[in-house]
Every structure is written in C-alpha cells, then in structure tokens.
Amino acid sequence: MIIPTEPIGSIPRTPELLGAMAAFQAGDLDATAFADIQDRAVTETIQSLEAAGSPVVTDGEQIKPSFLTYPIAGMTSGLAPEGVVIPFADGHQRQLPVLTAGPFRYKTNAEEYLRVAKQRASAPVKQSVVAPSALSLLYPHGGIEGYPREEFLQQLVDASETEIRGCLDAGAHVVQLDFEEARLSLKLDPSGGVLNDFIDLNNQVLARFTESERARIGVYSGPGADQDSTHSLDVDYAELLPQLFRLTAGNFYLQLAGEADPDRVLGIIADQLRPGIRVFVGVIDPVDPRVETADEVRDRVLRAARHIPVDQLGTCDDAGFAPFADDQSTSRQVAFAKIRARVEGTAKAAELLTSGDWALSDK
C-alpha cells in the first residue's frame, strides 16, 4: 500500500536568490545574471526535494514573486497599488494591486515555470497556479468605465483555463489551484456570499475540463501561512468544507496539522467525500518552527485513516513554506527537514496499514 504525499508548493528562496532579487530591483544586477541565479535556485530546490525523498517535486516557486500575483508581475500599465488588503493575525498585511483598465491578460503563465522545472527533475513535477477566484479580487468595487466586470471575469476564466491546460499538456503530474482566499472570505463576509461566488467562478474553469483531466487537477485551501502567521485560522472550518467540496476537482489539499480539533475536521471531510476524489491532509505545520518527527506524522496519517478510506487518502504540508518571495520566517534547512519527516512518516503509516499491525478501529 502506498499513500501518496506531495508538497503544496513554495520553499524559502535561496540566500543567493534573495540577494539577487534586491540587487536586480535596485538596478545593480543585469537580467542575464539574475536569470542564472534564478536557474540555480530552481535546480538546487528540486535536488533538495528529491534528496529528501519527495516522490513528487515542485520548483519551490523560486521565481514567483508570490503564489498570488505572479501572472501580473511586471505589468507596467492597467494596475494601481491600492487593492484588497489581506490582514494577518500578527498584525502584518499583504495588499493586492487593483485593475484600472482592461483587457485582462496574464503576463506570466505557470507553464513557463513547469517547463524549466521538468528539465531539472527526475521525479514527477507538480505545478501550482493561482485560482481565478483570487485574481477576481483585482477588479475594483466601483467598476471600470468601459470595462464591465462581466467582461473581466470572462477574460479571467479564459486565461485560467489556458494556464491549467498548458500545464497539463506540458506534463504536470498535477495542477494545483491555490484557493487560500476561501476561508478568508468567510471572515470578510460571514454570510458566505463571497465564498459562493468564488466557488461558482472556479467551477466555471473546472467545467471546461474532462473528468480524466480533472483527475489531474487539485484545489488547495488553508488559513494562510505568511511570516509564521495565519489570516483566517479563527474561522470555523465547518463553515467552509461543505462549500469547498462543491468544486469538481479530483484532488483536495487541506490544512489540518494546525487545527485544534483534527478529528472534528476529519469527520466533516468524511461526510463530504464522494467517489473518485482524493483528499491530501496536512500533516506538517509550516507555521510551527519545530520540526515534526516521522512518528508524529505517522500518527497523524493513522488518525486520518480512521475517517478517510486509504485509497482516497494522501498527505501534504499545511501550506507552502514561503508563499511570498520575501518571507524568511522559515529556513530552507527547517523546510526540508519537515518535508523529510512528512515523507518518512507517511511511509511508516502505509507500512502499518499494509501489515495489519494497526487496525482502523484502534483509538
């Protein structure tokens, strides 16, 4: 029995890359030298993931400025800085830009990252992409003269489909939609109306793919993990999960290790399960500076197996380790140690489940 295990995406950027980013922005490093350093960071990250035993790898989002804004990075017109603010529990904030004009197009497509990573990887490569619901926040509440919201959303859906399809065609092991704004939306709008709109928008994109294609598409949801802080961990998971499982993706990646009552959450997940999907539960908490042991991970997997059929179960981290490029709250050493614990602990649980030395009815 093998229980699949996958990273969510981001890894802290290499020290060389962090220095190069600052130098490039200051005009002290030319584009060719910067590209060489980015390439080394991607190669080093993939090699480190493979050395940690990860059966599926990513590029660690080394080249992305963030998981959220990479499609519009470098746009020189049509944007202003005063967009939606994302507040975190420790008091720091992230702010999105806002559209000032149309049409809307991606400047950077994740397929570009994937093709580079596949050239450097021996293991299957997973590609994360921003969910269209997140980018829908770029459109201002007051509208844009001559560019209605409906036109923007249609262009956004088209762009998202193109990106996902390009990654699938380029050989991604799986394409993961980062839907981190799902839980946050319930904090900003407890009525659930915004969340419902987000779900409907993402499903518009997913509906453009066949069932076999959706088996290679997943959705990640968590309460944020930036600078060792969350933005919506205080929102009851029970309010989110029934809506989340309306999405027609084949895989779900769900934060769990940081939850105060994981059995309650697992029970809700079990109630929402449908045939043909796999749920990857978080067994590593990137916000916790302590490195989990493989035995702790094993026990978390076994707990999940009491609720979720093993043939529908996988494991993951609760979040990426550095979703924004400047996040240095976790070291690369700690991130890879946590990943190694996830891989080894998942394998230990699978061995116990296969051998029959542990019964699903055990408490």
SVG drawing of the C-alpha trace seen along z (x, -y; Angstrom):
<svg xmlns="http://www.w3.org/2000/svg" viewBox="-25 -55 50 63">
<polyline fill="none" stroke="black" stroke-width="0.4" points="0.0,0.0 1.3,-3.4 -0.2,-6.6 0.7,-9.5 2.4,-12.5 3.0,-15.9 4.3,-19.3 2.0,-22.3 4.4,-24.5 6.7,-27.2 10.1,-26.7 12.1,-29.6 14.2,-31.2 17.9,-30.5 20.1,-33.2 21.7,-33.9 18.4,-34.5 17.1,-36.8 20.2,-38.9 19.9,-38.9 16.2,-40.0 17.2,-43.1 20.1,-43.8 18.0,-43.4 15.3,-45.7 17.9,-48.3 19.4,-48.1 22.7,-46.6 22.3,-43.3 21.6,-42.7 18.8,-40.4 21.2,-37.7 23.0,-37.3 19.7,-37.4 18.2,-34.6 21.3,-32.5 20.8,-32.8 17.1,-32.0 18.0,-28.9 20.5,-27.8 17.8,-28.3 15.3,-26.1 17.9,-23.4 19.1,-23.4 15.5,-23.3 14.5,-20.4 17.6,-18.4 17.0,-19.0 13.4,-17.9 14.5,-14.7 17.2,-14.1 14.5,-14.4 12.7,-11.5 9.8,-13.6 8.1,-11.4 6.6,-14.5 8.5,-17.8 7.9,-21.4 10.3,-24.2 9.6,-25.7 8.2,-28.8 11.7,-30.2 11.0,-32.5 7.5,-33.6 7.2,-36.9 4.3,-35.3 1.8,-32.5 -0.9,-35.1 0.5,-37.9 2.9,-36.1 0.5,-36.3 0.6,-40.1 4.2,-40.6 6.0,-43.1 2.8,-44.7 3.6,-48.4 0.1,-49.7 -3.5,-48.9 -2.7,-48.5 -2.7,-50.7 -1.2,-49.7 -4.3,-50.3 -6.1,-47.0 -7.6,-44.5 -5.7,-44.2 -5.1,-40.8 -4.7,-41.1 -2.7,-38.5 -3.1,-37.6 0.2,-39.0 -0.7,-42.4 1.2,-42.4 -0.6,-42.8 -0.3,-42.0 -2.0,-44.2 -3.1,-43.3 -2.9,-45.8 -6.2,-46.9 -7.1,-47.0 -7.6,-50.4 -8.2,-49.3 -8.8,-46.3 -8.5,-43.9 -7.2,-41.5 -4.4,-39.1 -1.7,-37.1 1.7,-38.5 3.3,-35.3 1.9,-31.8 2.8,-29.0 3.6,-26.7 6.9,-28.6 7.9,-27.6 6.8,-24.0 8.9,-23.5 12.0,-24.8 11.4,-22.5 10.8,-19.4 14.2,-19.8 15.8,-19.6 13.7,-16.9 13.9,-13.2 10.6,-12.9 7.2,-13.9 6.6,-17.7 3.6,-19.3 2.6,-22.8 0.6,-25.2 -1.4,-28.0 -3.4,-30.8 -7.2,-30.2 -9.2,-32.6 -11.2,-33.5 -8.1,-35.1 -7.5,-37.2 -11.1,-38.3 -10.2,-40.5 -8.2,-42.7 -11.4,-44.2 -12.4,-47.3 -15.8,-47.6 -16.6,-50.8 -16.1,-49.2 -14.0,-50.4 -15.6,-52.7 -15.9,-50.9 -14.7,-47.6 -17.6,-45.9 -16.9,-43.2 -18.6,-40.5 -16.1,-41.1 -13.2,-40.9 -14.5,-37.7 -14.8,-36.1 -11.3,-37.0 -10.1,-35.7 -11.8,-32.4 -10.3,-32.1 -6.8,-32.9 -7.1,-30.5 -8.2,-27.7 -5.3,-28.4 -2.8,-28.3 -4.1,-25.0 -4.4,-23.3 -0.9,-24.4 0.5,-22.9 -1.4,-19.6 -0.2,-19.4 3.3,-20.1 3.3,-17.1 2.4,-18.3 1.9,-15.4 -1.0,-17.5 -2.0,-21.1 -3.0,-22.6 -5.3,-25.7 -4.3,-27.7 -7.6,-28.7 -6.3,-30.2 -8.8,-33.0 -11.7,-30.6 -11.5,-30.5 -10.5,-34.2 -13.7,-35.1 -15.8,-33.8 -14.0,-36.1 -14.6,-39.1 -18.2,-38.0 -19.7,-35.6 -22.9,-35.3 -20.9,-33.1 -22.0,-35.1 -18.4,-35.9 -17.4,-32.3 -20.3,-31.1 -19.3,-33.4 -15.7,-32.2 -16.8,-28.5 -19.0,-29.2 -16.2,-31.1 -13.7,-28.3 -16.2,-25.7 -16.7,-27.6 -13.0,-26.9 -13.1,-23.3 -16.2,-22.6 -14.0,-23.2 -12.0,-20.1 -12.9,-16.4 -13.3,-14.0 -9.9,-12.5 -8.3,-15.9 -9.9,-16.9 -8.3,-13.8 -5.0,-15.7 -6.3,-18.9 -6.4,-19.7 -7.5,-22.5 -5.6,-23.7 -7.2,-25.5 -5.7,-26.8 -5.9,-29.7 -2.7,-31.4 0.9,-30.9 3.0,-34.0 5.8,-35.1 4.6,-32.4 1.1,-33.8 -2.3,-33.0 -5.1,-35.2 -8.2,-33.0 -7.4,-30.1 -10.1,-31.6 -12.8,-30.8 -14.6,-27.6 -13.5,-25.0 -17.0,-23.5 -18.4,-26.6 -16.0,-26.2 -15.7,-22.4 -19.2,-21.7 -18.9,-24.5 -15.3,-23.6 -16.3,-20.1 -18.7,-21.6 -15.6,-22.1 -15.4,-19.5 -11.6,-18.9 -10.2,-15.4 -7.9,-16.2 -8.2,-18.4 -5.2,-19.6 -6.4,-20.6 -4.6,-22.2 -5.1,-20.0 -1.9,-19.8 -2.5,-23.3 -6.1,-22.5 -7.0,-22.4 -9.5,-19.5 -8.4,-17.4 -10.9,-14.6 -13.8,-17.0 -12.4,-18.3 -11.8,-14.8 -15.4,-13.8 -16.6,-16.7 -14.3,-15.8 -15.6,-12.2 -19.2,-13.4 -18.3,-15.3 -16.3,-12.6 -17.6,-11.4 -16.2,-8.6 -13.3,-9.4 -11.6,-12.1 -8.5,-12.0 -8.0,-14.2 -4.5,-15.1 -4.5,-16.1 -1.9,-18.4 0.5,-16.6 3.2,-19.3 2.6,-22.8 4.9,-25.3 3.9,-28.0 5.3,-25.9 9.1,-26.4 9.5,-22.9 10.4,-20.1 7.8,-17.3 9.1,-13.7 8.3,-11.0 6.5,-9.2 4.3,-12.2 3.4,-12.3 2.7,-8.6 0.2,-9.1 -1.5,-11.9 -1.8,-9.8 -3.3,-6.9 -5.7,-9.3 -6.9,-10.4 -7.2,-6.8 -9.9,-6.3 -12.1,-8.7 -11.0,-8.6 -10.7,-5.4 -7.0,-4.8 -7.5,-4.6 -8.8,-8.2 -6.1,-9.5 -2.9,-11.4 -0.7,-13.7 0.7,-17.2 2.0,-20.1 -0.5,-22.6 0.8,-25.3 3.8,-26.4 6.8,-27.5 7.2,-30.9 4.2,-31.9 5.6,-35.4 9.2,-35.7 10.4,-37.9 9.1,-35.5 12.2,-34.3 10.4,-33.2 11.3,-29.5 14.8,-28.5 15.4,-26.1 17.0,-23.7 13.9,-23.5 11.6,-23.3 13.4,-20.3 13.6,-18.6 9.8,-19.0 9.4,-17.6 11.6,-14.6 9.5,-13.9 6.3,-14.0 7.7,-11.6 9.1,-9.2 6.1,-9.4 3.6,-8.8 5.6,-5.7 5.6,-4.4 1.8,-4.8 1.4,-3.0 3.6,-0.1 1.5,0.3 -1.8,0.2 -0.4,2.8 1.0,5.1 -2.2,5.2 -0.2,4.2 -2.6,1.3 -6.4,1.6 -8.6,-1.2 -10.8,-0.7 -7.9,-1.4 -8.4,-4.5"/>
</svg>
